[in-house]
Amino acid sequence: MHRKTLFATLFLIVLLLTVSSCRKAEAQIIRAEGVLPDMVLEKATYVFGRPDNSPLIITADKITVYNSSSEVYFEGLSFTQEDGKISGTCDSGKSFDEQKIHLSGSVEILNSEKDVKISATEVIWNDSDKSITSDGLVSVVFEGKNTITAEGFSANINENIYEFERITEGRFDGE
């Protein structure tokens, strides 16, 4: 009887060690494929861009970071340019490098200094030249009353330069 207990105990120990090492190997494989994040932050702040180029300060409900692929995912975010002139919100964002961030889902960008509001479902923010581009539908409101809606858009928001591919609607107040 004592021998059976000893055998059962040794069997369980070997089984547990085998399962443990399989899980460890499985976790390393998943991590190598980039499935597991290196960091998940909630209610956190992230500085996007170069510190010497007025970066975006992003506050998000959730930030997921993958160091090996340089990918960062944001959920429920608001952002402001370091100098405070540009601010905005959107549902989500993703960055694959330190220069561009893809913002999507109810994107609102406000340039308070120039009194311009940009609304879109998705845009790409390029930090190196402070440009915004979108292939989708974009609405730009100038001075709170003049509106241009277009498909395809690019802008240098610091310089207040806007280009539209195909304007679908425009409203201007003559005052």
C-alpha positions as CSV (number, residue, x, y, z in Angstrom):
1,M,0.0,0.0,0.0
2,H,2.8,2.4,0.9
3,R,4.5,1.6,-2.4
4,K,1.3,2.5,-4.4
5,T,1.1,5.9,-2.6
6,L,4.7,6.6,-3.3
7,F,4.3,5.7,-7.0
8,A,1.1,7.8,-7.3
9,T,2.9,10.8,-5.7
10,L,5.9,10.4,-8.0
11,F,3.6,10.1,-11.0
12,L,1.7,13.3,-10.0
13,I,4.9,15.2,-9.5
14,V,6.2,14.2,-13.0
15,L,2.8,15.1,-14.5
16,L,2.8,18.5,-12.9
17,L,6.3,19.3,-14.0
18,T,5.5,18.2,-17.6
19,V,2.4,20.4,-17.7
20,S,4.3,23.3,-16.2
21,S,7.1,23.1,-18.7
22,C,4.6,22.8,-21.6
23,R,2.8,25.9,-20.4
24,K,6.1,27.8,-20.1
25,A,7.1,26.8,-23.6
26,E,3.6,27.6,-25.0
27,A,3.8,31.1,-23.3
28,Q,7.3,31.7,-24.9
29,I,5.9,30.8,-28.3
30,I,2.9,33.0,-28.0
31,R,5.1,35.9,-26.8
32,A,7.5,35.4,-29.7
33,E,4.6,35.7,-32.1
34,G,3.7,39.1,-30.5
35,V,0.3,37.9,-29.2
36,L,1.0,38.7,-25.5
37,P,1.6,42.4,-24.8
38,D,4.7,43.6,-22.9
39,M,2.6,46.1,-21.0
40,V,-1.1,46.9,-20.5
41,L,-1.8,50.2,-18.7
42,E,-5.2,51.5,-17.6
43,K,-6.0,55.2,-17.2
44,A,-2.5,56.1,-18.3
45,T,-0.6,58.9,-20.2
46,Y,1.7,58.2,-23.1
47,V,4.0,60.7,-24.9
48,F,3.9,60.2,-28.6
49,G,6.6,61.7,-30.8
50,R,9.9,63.4,-30.2
51,P,10.2,65.5,-27.1
52,D,11.9,68.3,-29.1
53,N,9.0,68.5,-31.7
54,S,5.9,69.3,-29.5
55,P,4.7,65.7,-29.0
56,L,1.2,64.5,-28.5
57,I,0.3,63.8,-24.8
58,I,-2.2,60.9,-25.0
59,T,-4.4,59.9,-22.1
60,A,-6.2,56.7,-22.6
61,D,-8.5,54.3,-20.8
62,K,-6.2,51.5,-21.9
63,I,-2.8,51.4,-23.5
64,T,-1.3,48.1,-24.8
65,V,2.4,48.0,-25.7
66,Y,4.3,45.4,-27.7
67,N,8.0,46.3,-27.5
68,S,9.2,43.7,-29.9
69,S,7.2,45.1,-32.8
70,S,7.0,48.7,-31.6
71,E,3.2,48.5,-31.7
72,V,1.1,50.5,-29.3
73,Y,-2.7,50.3,-29.1
74,F,-4.9,52.9,-27.4
75,E,-8.6,52.7,-26.3
76,G,-10.8,55.6,-25.3
77,L,-8.2,58.3,-25.8
78,S,-7.9,62.0,-25.6
79,F,-4.8,63.9,-26.6
80,T,-3.2,67.3,-26.7
81,Q,-0.2,68.7,-28.4
82,E,2.4,69.6,-25.8
83,D,2.0,73.4,-26.5
84,G,-1.8,73.1,-25.9
85,K,-2.9,74.5,-29.3
86,I,-4.1,71.1,-30.7
87,S,-6.4,68.7,-28.8
88,G,-8.8,65.9,-29.6
89,T,-10.5,62.7,-28.8
90,C,-11.3,59.4,-30.5
91,D,-12.3,55.8,-29.7
92,S,-9.1,54.1,-30.5
93,G,-5.6,54.5,-31.9
94,K,-2.7,52.4,-33.0
95,S,0.9,53.2,-33.7
96,F,3.5,51.0,-35.4
97,D,6.4,53.5,-35.0
98,E,7.3,56.7,-33.3
99,Q,6.2,58.9,-36.2
100,K,2.6,57.9,-37.1
101,I,-0.5,57.1,-35.2
102,H,-3.8,55.8,-36.8
103,L,-6.8,57.4,-34.9
104,S,-10.2,55.9,-35.5
105,G,-13.8,56.0,-34.4
106,S,-15.4,59.4,-33.9
107,V,-12.2,61.4,-34.3
108,E,-12.4,65.0,-33.2
109,I,-9.4,67.3,-33.5
110,L,-9.5,70.9,-32.4
111,N,-7.0,73.7,-33.2
112,S,-8.1,76.3,-30.6
113,E,-5.6,78.9,-31.8
114,K,-6.9,78.8,-35.4
115,D,-10.6,78.0,-34.5
116,V,-10.7,74.8,-36.6
117,K,-12.5,71.6,-35.8
118,I,-11.8,68.4,-37.8
119,S,-14.3,65.4,-37.5
120,A,-13.7,62.0,-39.2
121,T,-14.0,58.3,-38.6
122,E,-10.3,57.8,-39.1
123,V,-7.1,59.8,-39.7
124,I,-3.4,59.3,-39.6
125,W,-1.4,61.7,-37.6
126,N,2.2,62.1,-38.7
127,D,4.2,63.6,-35.9
128,S,7.4,64.4,-37.9
129,D,5.7,67.0,-40.0
130,K,2.5,67.6,-37.9
131,S,0.3,66.5,-40.8
132,I,-3.1,64.7,-40.7
133,T,-4.4,62.6,-43.6
134,S,-7.5,60.6,-44.3
135,D,-8.9,58.7,-47.3
136,G,-12.4,58.7,-45.7
137,L,-15.1,61.3,-45.1
138,V,-13.9,64.4,-43.2
139,S,-15.7,67.5,-42.0
140,V,-13.7,70.7,-41.2
141,V,-15.4,73.6,-39.5
142,F,-13.6,77.0,-39.7
143,E,-14.4,79.8,-37.3
144,G,-17.4,77.9,-35.9
145,K,-19.6,78.5,-39.0
146,N,-17.9,77.6,-42.3
147,T,-17.9,73.9,-43.1
148,I,-16.2,71.8,-45.8
149,T,-17.0,68.1,-46.0
150,A,-14.8,66.0,-48.3
151,E,-13.6,62.5,-49.1
152,G,-9.8,62.5,-49.0
153,F,-8.0,65.1,-46.9
154,S,-4.6,66.2,-45.8
155,A,-3.6,69.1,-43.5
156,N,-0.7,70.7,-41.8
157,I,-2.6,71.8,-38.7
158,N,0.2,73.9,-37.2
159,E,0.4,75.9,-40.4
160,N,-3.4,75.9,-41.0
161,I,-3.1,74.5,-44.5
162,Y,-5.9,72.1,-45.6
163,E,-6.2,70.2,-48.9
164,F,-9.3,68.2,-50.0
165,E,-9.4,65.5,-52.7
166,R,-13.2,65.6,-53.4
167,I,-15.4,68.1,-51.7
168,T,-18.9,66.7,-51.2
169,E,-20.4,69.7,-49.4
170,G,-19.5,73.2,-48.4
171,R,-21.2,75.9,-46.3
172,F,-19.9,79.4,-45.9
173,D,-21.2,82.3,-44.0
174,G,-20.7,85.5,-46.0
175,E,-20.0,87.8,-43.1
